[in-house]
Amino acid sequence: PTTDPAQLRKVRRVLRKKHFATLATSSPAGRPHVAGVLYDEVDGALWVHTMRSSRKARRIAANPHAAVTIPFRKLPAGPPYTVQFQARAEVLALDDVHHR
């Protein structure tokens, strides 16, 4: 993890400008699952819409530890750079007003 203010500003800029990420979760048995998701960044939190019955939601409900990777282009050619981090995830109802 970085504590460099310039690096943190760059990361925040990527989070605000991009909207595609991969979300990694794991089952109670430790089996990984990675899915592409669209997100919105609001006040430093990433919001992802999914069905409560989806594999993502079921695994987050069972184990809130998740990892996120956000690809972004810095050069016109070659593989993308990425912002990667681990976080605690929650499954919330659409009408949950306490977390907005």
N, C-alpha and C positions, 0 to 999 in steps of 0.2 A: 504494500500500500504506500502511496505517495502522500507526503505532507507538504510538498513544494507548492506554494500558492499559484505559480504560473502553470504547473502541470494540472492542478485542480481546476483552474479556469478553462484549460483546453478540454478536459474531460467533460465539464459541465456544458461547454459549447457543443461538443459532439452529442451529448444526451439530448439537448434541445433541438438540434438540427436534424437528427436522424429519427426514424420511427420503426426500424426493423431491428430485431435482436433474436438471438437464440436463448431459450430458457431451458436450463438443465435442472431436472428434479431426480429424485430416486425413490424407489418403492420401499416399503418397510423391510423387504429382504435385501435392500442395497442395490437393486438393479437400476442402472441409469436410464434416463429418457431425456432426449433433447428435441425441442420443437421450435420451429420458427414462429415468431409472434410479432404483431404490430403493437406498439406501445405509444403512450403519451407521457411526457414528463411534466409533472405539476409539483412545484415547490420541492424539488429534489427527489420525489417519489416517481416510480414508473408504474403506470396503470395499464393493465392488459385485460382485454375482454375475452372471456372464455365461458363455455357452458360448465355448470357445476358438475355435470356428469363426465366431463372430459378427463382424459388421463392426467393432464396437467393439474387440474383442480383437485382430483382425488389424491394425487401424490402430495400436493402442497398441504392439503388438509391433514394428511397422515404424518408429514415431515416438512416443516416450514423452511428448511435449509435449501437454498437454491443458488444457482450460478447463472450469470448473464454474460453474453458476449455480444458486443455491438460492432459490426464491421464498418469501416469508413475508408474512403479513398484519400490518400495524400498525394499520390502520383497518378498520372493518367494511365500507366501500364503497370502490370505486375499484381501480385496479391494485395488485398486490402490490409491496412493496419486494423487493430482491434482495441476496444476498451473492454476489459474483463473485470468482473468483481463477483464476490459472493454476498448474499443478502438473505434476510428473513422475508418470506413471502406470506401473504394471507389471502384467503378466499373470502370476499365480501359480497353481500347482496347488492344488487343494483340500487336499491333504495336506502342503503346504509348512509346516513347523514353525518355520522360521528367521525368518519375518516376522510372527509372531503375538505 
